[in-house]
Amino acid sequence: MRLFGIFIFLFISISACNAPEMPLPGITGKAGELVVVMNESDWNSAAGDTVFNTLAAHVYGLPQAEPTFNVVHIKSSAFTKIFQSHRNILIANIGKEHTKKIEMKTDVWSTPQVVIELWASSDAEFIELFGANQKQIIGHVLKKEQDRIQRSYNAQLNNDVVGPVKDQWGLNLSVPKGYNIVRNEGDFSWIRYETKDVTQSILVYSEPYTKQNTFTAEGMVEVMDAYGKRYIPGPDEGSFMTTFMEYPPLMEESTIADAYASKLVGLWNVEGALMGGPFVTYAFLDPSGKRVYYLHGFVFAPGKNKRNYLRQLEAIIKSVRFSS
């Protein structure tokens, strides 16, 4: 009997060791939200102000003020299971017992999740640590947000758009259902998703790489405005899309399709009409280095917040790959 009991114990132990791990639950929360877990006293100090002012800073290139993230503060003592499944979490541990450290993790309590945790011995040390890593923190979360959008779109590709774009331009783009090609010329394509409230568009065009200012803000605006005037008419005769230069577009270096790119963000408007909105444009070379491609995304959504709509377009643009 005793041997039988030992056998049962060993069987249960082995079965427990070999049991498959339970899959993580799906994430909760809305796109663009970020939960900050921090003690109340720290949140109401300079450390909390630093976190909030950085993560909720206004996004450049939008017609109205919108934050980089919608920050939700949770007291450390209240950070229970209900909040642990959130899509984006930043945890601040401040106290004399902590050594300065930062970790950027994924899929801790749910998937696809990003968790950033910081440790510091004092408010001053935390502010220093956070400030030194703020670009990486924001970039890490935004990249995860972009990955989530691309994952969703890859599951619902519109082959009536994906196929023709590949055939004409040699580009693979993750364009989901709902988008359609509304204009297609030899040197220009207009892909659009439209509802009664929101219009999201991506323009594709290309030309020989011959200009020295191609990858500058001035050079990109020159090309964008030329195609806008030629192919994007406004509601009135003689009106057309142009760059709103009273709000100077912002350029930064980036990468796309595993290659260098110039990224430009700013506002567009229609010459001669009261229409406008935000845009994001990438300029990059083809593998031969002889042609420059432009992927230009823009949003028209009067009276609506536009941050997330523009990020959806950028996720499509950033999915681009040259077909082999």
Summary of the structure (lengths in Angstrom):
residues: 324
radius of gyration: 24.3
end to end distance: 68.4
largest distance: 95.9
contacts: 995
relative contact order: 0.12
helix: 33%
strand: 34%
